[in-house]
């Protein structure tokens, strides 16, 4: 099912009907990564995002305890969430209302699914959408800039293209700095610490044609890898590929 509007996606998440990955949903509208932390960690994480704008382009930061973003209920309107305790993934759930704390601060971070819309409109084919999969994501050897307790390496998403289309993808995505912008690496996965392109750390493996090259973008799953390294007492995120669909238009970002 492809929902036409962000509200339709969110209502379906809220009712429990929809808990799938969101690539291709509500075409034209922005999607976002979530990172929810107790206030004691919020300043450090805000600084982390400010120092690492490529993987963590901030769209919104909510007030302490607030779970409302315009018409959105942060606790129920995402298809799937992950709960980390002391850096360890403890649960994956479809509603976080019963886990909510009054000291939680919510960070809403831009997502590459937003520029995918522009790539599709330019005639580029996206393999993970063609194959009905979650985009593949990989931990890399590229260190992020540390901020307070938060440290760790960059996570990237990958889309394969023929070389001429890879150039077009660079040109198009560079227009969207608030949703990761241009790629961070082309081809040669080993150069950024990826030993097996067919075994992503998050998402699904996709087919790469014999003449295609992998194109890597900074990814908003980076905070999840950083949380695993930094071990805050609790952190709630979206599940990779299962994004919060916003009412903001991609072209307005």
FENLIN-V878324 format. One record per residue. RES is the residue in one small letter. SS is DSSP state (H for helix, E for strand, C for the rest). PSI is psi in whole degrees, 0 to 359 (NA if undefined). NEAR is the number of other C-alpha atoms within 12 Angstrom. Layout:
BEGIN
res:RES ss:SS psi:PSI near:NEAR
res:RES ss:SS psi:PSI near:NEAR
END
This chain:
BEGIN
res:x ss:C psi:129 near:17
res:x ss:C psi:118 near:19
res:x ss:C psi:139 near:22
res:x ss:C psi:329 near:18
res:x ss:C psi:152 near:23
res:x ss:H psi:320 near:33
res:x ss:H psi:322 near:25
res:x ss:H psi:319 near:24
res:x ss:H psi:311 near:39
res:x ss:H psi:320 near:39
res:x ss:H psi:323 near:24
res:x ss:H psi:327 near:27
res:x ss:H psi:314 near:35
res:x ss:H psi:321 near:26
res:x ss:C psi:350 near:17
res:x ss:C psi:2 near:19
res:x ss:C psi:326 near:20
res:x ss:C psi:122 near:27
res:x ss:C psi:28 near:31
res:x ss:C psi:175 near:31
res:x ss:C psi:155 near:33
res:x ss:C psi:7 near:46
res:x ss:C psi:130 near:42
res:x ss:C psi:352 near:41
res:x ss:C psi:151 near:35
res:x ss:C psi:64 near:30
res:x ss:C psi:137 near:31
res:x ss:C psi:346 near:30
res:x ss:E psi:149 near:36
res:x ss:E psi:147 near:39
res:x ss:E psi:158 near:46
res:x ss:E psi:152 near:50
res:x ss:E psi:153 near:48
res:x ss:E psi:142 near:47
res:x ss:E psi:119 near:48
res:x ss:E psi:124 near:47
res:x ss:E psi:153 near:44
res:x ss:E psi:152 near:29
res:x ss:H psi:329 near:27
res:x ss:H psi:338 near:20
res:x ss:H psi:354 near:30
res:x ss:H psi:318 near:31
res:x ss:H psi:315 near:22
res:x ss:H psi:318 near:25
res:x ss:H psi:323 near:40
res:x ss:H psi:317 near:35
res:x ss:H psi:320 near:24
res:x ss:H psi:315 near:32
res:x ss:H psi:319 near:37
res:x ss:H psi:325 near:21
res:x ss:H psi:344 near:22
res:x ss:C psi:64 near:34
res:x ss:C psi:339 near:30
res:x ss:C psi:308 near:36
res:x ss:C psi:338 near:45
res:x ss:C psi:60 near:44
res:x ss:C psi:109 near:37
res:x ss:E psi:129 near:34
res:x ss:E psi:317 near:33
res:x ss:E psi:149 near:29
res:x ss:E psi:124 near:31
res:x ss:C psi:159 near:29
res:x ss:C psi:156 near:21
res:x ss:C psi:128 near:23
res:x ss:C psi:347 near:23
res:x ss:C psi:135 near:25
res:x ss:C psi:13 near:30
res:x ss:E psi:127 near:21
res:x ss:E psi:98 near:24
res:x ss:C psi:246 near:14
res:x ss:C psi:7 near:17
res:x ss:E psi:136 near:27
res:x ss:E psi:109 near:27
res:x ss:C psi:332 near:44
res:x ss:C psi:339 near:36
res:x ss:C psi:351 near:35
res:x ss:C psi:8 near:41
res:x ss:C psi:143 near:48
res:x ss:C psi:329 near:43
res:x ss:C psi:141 near:37
res:x ss:E psi:157 near:39
res:x ss:E psi:138 near:38
res:x ss:E psi:120 near:34
res:x ss:E psi:133 near:33
res:x ss:E psi:120 near:25
res:x ss:C psi:39 near:20
res:x ss:C psi:0 near:28
res:x ss:E psi:130 near:23
res:x ss:E psi:115 near:26
res:x ss:E psi:329 near:18
res:x ss:E psi:156 near:22
res:x ss:E psi:122 near:23
res:x ss:E psi:168 near:28
res:x ss:C psi:359 near:35
res:x ss:C psi:134 near:32
res:x ss:C psi:16 near:30
res:x ss:H psi:317 near:20
res:x ss:H psi:349 near:12
res:x ss:H psi:355 near:26
res:x ss:C psi:139 near:26
res:x ss:C psi:146 near:22
res:x ss:C psi:346 near:18
res:x ss:C psi:9 near:22
res:x ss:E psi:139 near:30
res:x ss:E psi:128 near:35
res:x ss:E psi:129 near:41
res:x ss:E psi:126 near:44
res:x ss:E psi:118 near:42
res:x ss:E psi:137 near:46
res:x ss:E psi:153 near:43
res:x ss:C psi:143 near:50
res:x ss:C psi:342 near:52
res:x ss:H psi:335 near:49
res:x ss:H psi:316 near:43
res:x ss:H psi:346 near:43
res:x ss:H psi:324 near:45
res:x ss:H psi:313 near:33
res:x ss:H psi:324 near:33
res:x ss:H psi:316 near:33
res:x ss:H psi:317 near:25
res:x ss:H psi:336 near:18
res:x ss:C psi:3 near:17
res:x ss:C psi:6 near:14
res:x ss:C psi:143 near:27
res:x ss:C psi:136 near:23
res:x ss:C psi:117 near:37
res:x ss:H psi:317 near:31
res:x ss:H psi:327 near:30
res:x ss:H psi:318 near:28
res:x ss:H psi:322 near:18
res:x ss:C psi:2 near:17
res:x ss:C psi:38 near:23
res:x ss:C psi:168 near:26
res:x ss:C psi:139 near:32
res:x ss:C psi:137 near:42
res:x ss:E psi:139 near:39
res:x ss:E psi:145 near:41
res:x ss:E psi:141 near:42
res:x ss:E psi:142 near:40
res:x ss:E psi:179 near:35
res:x ss:E psi:8 near:19
res:x ss:E psi:115 near:25
res:x ss:E psi:142 near:24
res:x ss:C psi:163 near:32
res:x ss:C psi:131 near:26
res:x ss:C psi:149 near:24
res:x ss:E psi:112 near:22
res:x ss:C psi:233 near:21
res:x ss:C psi:346 near:25
res:x ss:E psi:122 near:34
res:x ss:C psi:159 near:30
res:x ss:C psi:184 near:31
res:x ss:E psi:158 near:31
res:x ss:E psi:140 near:39
res:x ss:E psi:140 near:41
res:x ss:E psi:151 near:48
res:x ss:E psi:156 near:46
res:x ss:E psi:137 near:47
res:x ss:E psi:126 near:47
res:x ss:E psi:142 near:38
res:x ss:E psi:157 near:31
res:x ss:E psi:150 near:24
res:x ss:H psi:318 near:21
res:x ss:H psi:325 near:16
res:x ss:H psi:331 near:25
res:x ss:H psi:320 near:31
res:x ss:H psi:317 near:22
res:x ss:H psi:320 near:25
res:x ss:H psi:322 near:40
res:x ss:H psi:312 near:31
res:x ss:H psi:316 near:20
res:x ss:H psi:311 near:30
res:x ss:H psi:335 near:35
res:x ss:C psi:345 near:24
res:x ss:C psi:354 near:25
res:x ss:C psi:65 near:32
res:x ss:H psi:338 near:32
res:x ss:H psi:357 near:37
res:x ss:H psi:50 near:41
res:x ss:C psi:339 near:43
res:x ss:C psi:216 near:34
res:x ss:C psi:162 near:32
res:x ss:C psi:159 near:34
res:x ss:C psi:346 near:28
res:x ss:E psi:146 near:29
res:x ss:E psi:137 near:29
res:x ss:C psi:194 near:26
res:x ss:C psi:72 near:17
res:x ss:H psi:325 near:30
res:x ss:H psi:331 near:18
res:x ss:H psi:338 near:17
res:x ss:H psi:22 near:27
res:x ss:C psi:11 near:20
res:x ss:C psi:110 near:28
res:x ss:C psi:333 near:17
res:x ss:C psi:105 near:19
res:x ss:C psi:339 near:34
res:x ss:C psi:0 near:20
res:x ss:C psi:77 near:19
res:x ss:C psi:153 near:25
res:x ss:C psi:333 near:27
res:x ss:E psi:155 near:29
res:x ss:C psi:201 near:30
res:x ss:C psi:152 near:27
res:x ss:C psi:140 near:27
res:x ss:C psi:162 near:28
res:x ss:C psi:134 near:27
res:x ss:C psi:118 near:23
res:x ss:C psi:159 near:14
res:x ss:C psi:333 near:11
res:x ss:C psi:6 near:15
res:x ss:E psi:156 near:20
res:x ss:E psi:145 near:26
res:x ss:E psi:136 near:40
res:x ss:E psi:128 near:39
res:x ss:E psi:129 near:40
res:x ss:E psi:146 near:46
res:x ss:E psi:145 near:43
res:x ss:C psi:142 near:47
res:x ss:C psi:3 near:49
res:x ss:C psi:351 near:47
res:x ss:H psi:315 near:48
res:x ss:H psi:329 near:52
res:x ss:H psi:319 near:48
res:x ss:H psi:322 near:37
res:x ss:H psi:321 near:40
res:x ss:H psi:320 near:37
res:x ss:H psi:324 near:31
res:x ss:H psi:323 near:25
res:x ss:H psi:337 near:29
res:x ss:C psi:53 near:24
res:x ss:C psi:157 near:33
res:x ss:C psi:322 near:23
res:x ss:E psi:146 near:34
res:x ss:E psi:136 near:44
res:x ss:E psi:133 near:46
res:x ss:E psi:171 near:49
res:x ss:E psi:161 near:48
res:x ss:C psi:137 near:36
res:x ss:C psi:129 near:46
res:x ss:C psi:346 near:42
res:x ss:C psi:83 near:41
res:x ss:C psi:163 near:49
res:x ss:E psi:122 near:51
res:x ss:E psi:121 near:50
res:x ss:E psi:168 near:42
res:x ss:E psi:355 near:27
res:x ss:E psi:137 near:27
res:x ss:E psi:142 near:21
res:x ss:H psi:320 near:33
res:x ss:H psi:347 near:22
res:x ss:H psi:355 near:18
res:x ss:C psi:NA near:29
END
